[in-house]
């Protein structure tokens, strides 16, 4: 079974950090992460969140007027052999 991760993408770093702080105040788990290349080709920061929290996150962003570009579903890409040299 493939695991799906949810990333919130922003137009700039400031919006990501603002939403991150607001979510922490509410006790909503969010992890600051680099934006996956499969979600967007430009460099940037995103928030990795749980699917069950998406509605609360959308409400919070709207209430605090924090712009979100999109919420991307990305298949977890785990390679257990990455960074092995022997």
N, CA, C and O of each residue as an XYZ file, in Angstrom:
344
protein
N       0.840     -1.189      0.000
C       0.000      0.000      0.000
C       0.883      1.250      0.000
O       1.847      1.340      0.760
N       0.548      2.192     -0.845
C       1.317      3.421     -0.983
C       0.822      4.460      0.012
O      -0.380      4.681      0.159
N       1.755      5.080      0.680
C       1.404      6.131      1.632
C       1.419      7.479      0.928
O       2.346      7.788      0.180
N       0.383      8.283      1.172
C       0.270      9.619      0.592
C       0.561     10.654      1.668
O       0.044     10.575      2.782
N       1.397     11.626      1.318
C       1.689     12.739      2.213
C       1.048     13.998      1.633
O       0.952     14.149      0.415
N       0.614     14.893      2.504
C      -0.050     16.124      2.089
C       0.849     17.316      2.394
O       1.298     17.507      3.524
N       1.099     18.113      1.355
C       1.952     19.297      1.462
C       1.133     20.536      1.111
O       0.386     20.541      0.133
N       1.280     21.575      1.912
C       0.653     22.860      1.614
C       1.731     23.740      0.996
O       2.796     23.945      1.580
N       1.439     24.259     -0.199
C       2.390     25.089     -0.932
C       1.961     26.556     -0.847
O       0.771     26.873     -0.844
N       2.953     27.437     -0.780
C       2.721     28.862     -0.568
C       3.431     29.689     -1.632
O       4.365     29.206     -2.271
N       2.992     30.937     -1.827
C       3.687     31.815     -2.766
C       5.003     32.349     -2.216
O       5.865     32.796     -2.972
N       5.154     32.299     -0.880
C       6.392     32.806     -0.281
C       6.616     32.188      1.103
O       5.714     31.595      1.694
N       7.809     32.342      1.584
C       8.230     31.789      2.869
C       7.442     32.395      4.031
O       7.124     31.699      4.995
N       7.129     33.676      3.943
C       6.424     34.368      5.021
C       5.062     33.730      5.290
O       4.700     33.520      6.448
N       4.308     33.422      4.245
C       2.996     32.806      4.436
C       3.118     31.433      5.094
O       2.306     31.076      5.948
N       4.125     30.672      4.700
C       4.332     29.351      5.301
C       4.596     29.472      6.800
O       4.030     28.723      7.596
N       5.440     30.396      7.174
C       5.782     30.549      8.586
C       4.604     31.092      9.396
O       4.396     30.694     10.542
N       3.844     31.994      8.799
C       2.657     32.520      9.502
C       1.653     31.406      9.783
O       1.142     31.294     10.897
N       1.371     30.579      8.770
C       0.410     29.503      8.977
C       0.973     28.477      9.963
O       0.234     27.953     10.797
N       2.240     28.194      9.879
C       2.863     27.253     10.811
C       2.656     27.717     12.259
O       2.279     26.921     13.119
N       2.899     28.989     12.522
C       2.731     29.517     13.885
C       1.264     29.430     14.331
O       0.981     29.077     15.476
N       0.342     29.752     13.429
C      -1.082     29.682     13.780
C      -1.512     28.246     14.077
O      -2.276     28.009     15.012
N      -1.032     27.303     13.299
C      -1.392     25.900     13.516
C      -0.830     25.383     14.834
O      -1.484     24.606     15.530
N       0.368     25.808     15.172
C       0.954     25.400     16.464
C       0.119     25.899     17.628
O      -0.067     25.186     18.614
N      -0.389     27.128     17.520
C      -1.252     27.677     18.580
C      -2.497     26.825     18.765
O      -2.996     26.685     19.881
N      -3.004     26.251     17.666
C      -4.217     25.433     17.704
C      -3.937     23.967     18.031
O      -4.866     23.178     18.205
N      -2.672     23.611     18.113
C      -2.319     22.226     18.392
C      -2.401     21.312     17.181
O      -2.464     20.092     17.326
N      -2.402     21.901     15.977
C      -2.446     21.130     14.743
C      -1.007     20.824     14.333
O      -0.171     21.723     14.252
N      -0.730     19.546     14.075
C       0.625     19.134     13.718
C       0.951     19.532     12.285
O       0.204     19.222     11.357
N       2.068     20.219     12.115
C       2.578     20.595     10.797
C       4.100     20.556     10.862
O       4.703     20.945     11.862
N       4.708     20.083      9.782
C       6.162     19.985      9.717
C       6.650     20.870      8.570
O       6.175     20.746      7.441
N       7.589     21.751      8.857
C       8.191     22.578      7.809
C       9.076     21.660      6.966
O       9.931     20.946      7.488
N       8.851     21.696      5.655
C       9.570     20.780      4.767
C       9.884     21.466      3.445
O       9.183     22.395      3.045
N      10.944     21.007      2.758
C      11.169     21.513      1.403
C      10.029     21.050      0.501
O       9.493     19.958      0.684
N       9.669     21.860     -0.449
C       8.599     21.486     -1.374
C       9.089     20.354     -2.274
O      10.128     20.481     -2.920
N       8.348     19.250     -2.318
C       8.756     18.148     -3.183
C       8.746     18.564     -4.650
O       7.852     19.294     -5.078
N       9.718     18.113     -5.417
C       9.806     18.453     -6.844
C       8.577     17.977     -7.612
O       8.188     18.597     -8.602
N       7.968     16.891     -7.169
C       6.780     16.387     -7.864
C       5.562     17.282     -7.645
O       4.592     17.199     -8.398
N       5.603     18.134     -6.625
C       4.496     19.042     -6.343
C       4.685     20.399     -7.000
O       3.715     21.038     -7.409
N       5.943     20.841     -7.101
C       6.244     22.134     -7.697
C       7.712     22.144     -8.102
O       8.561     21.615     -7.385
N       8.006     22.736     -9.231
C       9.382     22.765     -9.731
C      10.224     23.872     -9.102
O      11.453     23.808     -9.139
N       9.584     24.874     -8.532
C      10.358     25.967     -7.942
C      10.788     25.602     -6.524
O      10.162     24.779     -5.856
N      11.846     26.222     -6.096
C      12.318     26.000     -4.730
C      11.327     26.629     -3.768
O      10.610     27.565     -4.122
N      11.293     26.117     -2.572
C      10.430     26.746     -1.597
C      10.194     25.875     -0.396
O      10.631     24.726     -0.319
N       9.501     26.455      0.518
C       9.164     25.777      1.758
C       7.684     25.419      1.713
O       6.876     26.140      1.127
N       7.345     24.315      2.330
C       5.956     23.898      2.411
C       5.713     23.346      3.805
O       6.642     23.194      4.599
N       4.460     23.051      4.089
C       4.114     22.409      5.351
C       3.577     21.027      5.048
O       2.676     20.883      4.223
N       4.110     20.012      5.696
C       3.599     18.660      5.580
C       2.596     18.472      6.718
O       2.922     18.682      7.886
N       1.374     18.073      6.362
C       0.295     17.996      7.340
C      -0.449     16.674      7.196
O      -0.241     15.924      6.243
N      -1.314     16.410      8.157
C      -2.153     15.209      8.134
C      -3.438     15.493      7.354
O      -3.979     16.597      7.409
N      -3.909     14.495      6.639
C      -5.130     14.640      5.841
C      -6.328     15.041      6.708
O      -7.156     15.850      6.290
N      -6.415     14.483      7.892
C      -7.546     14.770      8.781
C      -7.595     16.227      9.237
O      -8.642     16.690      9.690
N      -6.498     16.949      9.127
C      -6.434     18.344      9.574
C      -6.684     19.351      8.449
O      -6.706     20.555      8.705
N      -6.871     18.890      7.216
C      -6.949     19.811      6.074
C      -8.071     20.834      6.187
O      -7.867     22.003      5.860
N      -9.236     20.428      6.638
C     -10.350     21.371      6.736
C     -10.043     22.480      7.747
O     -10.297     23.653      7.475
N      -9.502     22.114      8.904
C      -9.136     23.096      9.928
C      -8.046     24.029      9.404
O      -8.052     25.225      9.693
N      -7.114     23.475      8.632
C      -6.027     24.277      8.067
C      -6.576     25.282      7.062
O      -6.173     26.446      7.067
N      -7.487     24.847      6.203
C      -8.108     25.772      5.235
C      -8.860     26.894      5.945
O      -8.763     28.059      5.560
N      -9.602     26.533      6.977
C     -10.353     27.533      7.753
C      -9.416     28.545      8.401
O      -9.669     29.749      8.360
N      -8.348     28.060      8.992
C      -7.386     28.934      9.662
C      -6.719     29.872      8.670
O      -6.570     31.063      8.947
N      -6.313     29.346      7.510
C      -5.670     30.178      6.489
C      -6.625     31.265      6.011
O      -6.218     32.414      5.837
N      -7.876     30.919      5.800
C      -8.859     31.908      5.342
C      -9.101     32.970      6.426
O      -9.147     34.165      6.136
N      -9.251     32.524      7.650
C      -9.510     33.441      8.758
C      -8.356     34.421      8.965
O      -8.583     35.599      9.238
N      -7.134     33.942      8.836
C      -5.951     34.772      9.064
C      -5.427     35.429      7.779
O      -4.398     36.105      7.792
N      -6.154     35.219      6.667
C      -5.797     35.789      5.358
C      -4.377     35.397      4.938
O      -3.571     36.241      4.547
N      -4.098     34.104      5.031
C      -2.816     33.546      4.619
C      -3.037     32.821      3.298
O      -3.832     31.885      3.216
N      -2.325     33.263      2.268
C      -2.511     32.696      0.937
C      -1.846     31.330      0.813
O      -0.681     31.151      1.167
N      -2.618     30.370      0.301
C      -2.119     29.031      0.001
C      -2.201     28.857     -1.506
O      -3.236     29.148     -2.106
N      -1.118     28.382     -2.130
C      -1.154     28.116     -3.572
C      -1.949     26.859     -3.879
O      -2.838     26.861     -4.730
N      -1.617     25.786     -3.173
C      -2.357     24.537     -3.355
C      -1.976     23.553     -2.260
O      -0.990     23.726     -1.542
N      -2.790     22.521     -2.163
C      -2.487     21.416     -1.280
C      -2.204     20.227     -2.186
O      -3.068     19.792     -2.947
N      -0.999     19.715     -2.096
C      -0.558     18.643     -2.991
C      -0.509     17.312     -2.256
O      -0.036     17.219     -1.124
N      -1.009     16.287     -2.931
C      -0.881     14.923     -2.426
C       0.305     14.297     -3.139
O       0.340     14.237     -4.368
N       1.271     13.835     -2.369
C       2.496     13.290     -2.934
C       2.714     11.887     -2.380
O       2.629     11.655     -1.174
N       2.992     10.968     -3.279
C       3.288      9.606     -2.863
C       4.617      9.598     -2.115
O       5.613     10.147     -2.586
N       4.616      8.974     -0.959
C       5.836      8.927     -0.150
C       6.904      8.171     -0.922
O       6.687      7.047     -1.376
N       8.052      8.800     -1.059
C       9.165      8.230     -1.804
C      10.270      7.874     -0.815
O      11.149      8.684     -0.523
N      10.208      6.659     -0.312
C      11.198      6.228      0.673
C      12.109      5.203      0.037
O      11.657      4.167     -0.451
N      13.390      5.498      0.046
C      14.387      4.586     -0.484
C      15.296      4.172      0.674
O      16.119      4.970      1.123
N      15.160      2.938      1.162
C      15.969      2.518      2.315
C      17.461      2.423      2.009
O      18.272      2.324      2.930
N      17.836      2.452      0.735
C      19.240      2.347      0.354
C      19.899      3.704      0.093
O      21.084      3.766     -0.236
N      19.134      4.790      0.238
C      19.686      6.117      0.028
C      20.764      6.396      1.068
O      20.617      6.048      2.239
N      21.817      7.010      0.639
C      22.940      7.390      1.492
C      23.710      6.206      2.053
O      24.415      6.339      3.053
N      23.578      5.056      1.419
C      24.397      3.900      1.802
C      25.566      3.846      0.840
O      25.395      3.948     -0.375
N      26.735      3.687      1.389
C      27.926      3.691      0.563
C      28.670      2.355      0.577
O      29.677      2.203     -0.115
N      28.194      1.407      1.341
C      28.857      0.098      1.409
C      27.868     -1.015      1.117
O      28.239     -2.189      1.128
